[in-house]
């Protein structure tokens, strides 16, 4: 089975949260309301600057994925 790169997650116990699950390495769950990230595996990189740049890009991709999904729901 081929899994999608991002999944939109919902939980009625956290009604104000908007969760996106990133399925590729590094796997994480982000709450787009406050950009809080929960890492699901340890990160192998030791270059903090490069890791910071990659994480910022992944947050932007997760946000773009959410925006696209919301547009599709509205259609």
C-alpha positions as a Python dict, from the first residue, in 0.01 Angstrom:
ca = {
    (1, 'X'): (0, 0, 0),
    (2, 'X'): (130, 343, -89),
    (3, 'X'): (69, 589, 193),
    (4, 'X'): (16, 961, 128),
    (5, 'X'): (282, 1202, 243),
    (6, 'X'): (42, 1401, 464),
    (7, 'X'): (-279, 1306, 645),
    (8, 'X'): (-538, 1541, 791),
    (9, 'X'): (-621, 1427, 1145),
    (10, 'X'): (-922, 1507, 1359),
    (11, 'X'): (-995, 1449, 1725),
    (12, 'X'): (-1315, 1567, 1894),
    (13, 'X'): (-1134, 1584, 2229),
    (14, 'X'): (-926, 1869, 2084),
    (15, 'X'): (-1183, 2064, 1884),
    (16, 'X'): (-964, 2373, 1834),
    (17, 'X'): (-664, 2176, 1703),
    (18, 'X'): (-580, 2121, 1337),
    (19, 'X'): (-354, 1816, 1314),
    (20, 'X'): (-150, 1717, 1011),
    (21, 'X'): (48, 1392, 1017),
    (22, 'X'): (365, 1378, 806),
    (23, 'X'): (418, 1015, 700),
    (24, 'X'): (768, 1039, 547),
    (25, 'X'): (1091, 1071, 741),
    (26, 'X'): (1099, 1251, 974),
    (27, 'X'): (749, 1149, 1083),
    (28, 'X'): (568, 1402, 1299),
    (29, 'X'): (230, 1544, 1394),
    (30, 'X'): (186, 1920, 1379),
    (31, 'X'): (-95, 2126, 1525),
    (32, 'X'): (-130, 2409, 1273),
    (33, 'X'): (-308, 2628, 1528),
    (34, 'X'): (10, 2679, 1731),
    (35, 'X'): (278, 2503, 1515),
    (36, 'X'): (349, 2260, 1800),
    (37, 'X'): (525, 1951, 1665),
    (38, 'X'): (539, 1603, 1816),
    (39, 'X'): (818, 1399, 1658),
    (40, 'X'): (735, 1031, 1610),
    (41, 'X'): (1096, 924, 1564),
    (42, 'X'): (1436, 1059, 1656),
    (43, 'X'): (1609, 1285, 1410),
    (44, 'X'): (1940, 1162, 1270),
    (45, 'X'): (2083, 1496, 1161),
    (46, 'X'): (2332, 1678, 1378),
    (47, 'X'): (2350, 1992, 1163),
    (48, 'X'): (2106, 2213, 1356),
    (49, 'X'): (2095, 2490, 1095),
    (50, 'X'): (2012, 2254, 806),
    (51, 'X'): (1756, 2069, 1020),
    (52, 'X'): (1591, 2399, 1112),
    (53, 'X'): (1561, 2491, 742),
    (54, 'X'): (1412, 2150, 656),
    (55, 'X'): (1163, 2166, 943),
    (56, 'X'): (1050, 2514, 835),
    (57, 'X'): (992, 2378, 484),
    (58, 'X'): (794, 2082, 616),
    (59, 'X'): (575, 2315, 823),
    (60, 'X'): (504, 2521, 510),
    (61, 'X'): (420, 2203, 315),
    (62, 'X'): (187, 2083, 592),
    (63, 'X'): (11, 2419, 591),
    (64, 'X'): (-23, 2415, 210),
    (65, 'X'): (-161, 2060, 229),
    (66, 'X'): (-423, 2175, 482),
    (67, 'X'): (-521, 2474, 266),
    (68, 'X'): (-559, 2246, -38),
    (69, 'X'): (-772, 1999, 157),
    (70, 'X'): (-1000, 2279, 283),
    (71, 'X'): (-1044, 2409, -72),
    (72, 'X'): (-1146, 2058, -180),
    (73, 'X'): (-1399, 2032, 105),
    (74, 'X'): (-1552, 2363, -3),
    (75, 'X'): (-1591, 2241, -363),
}
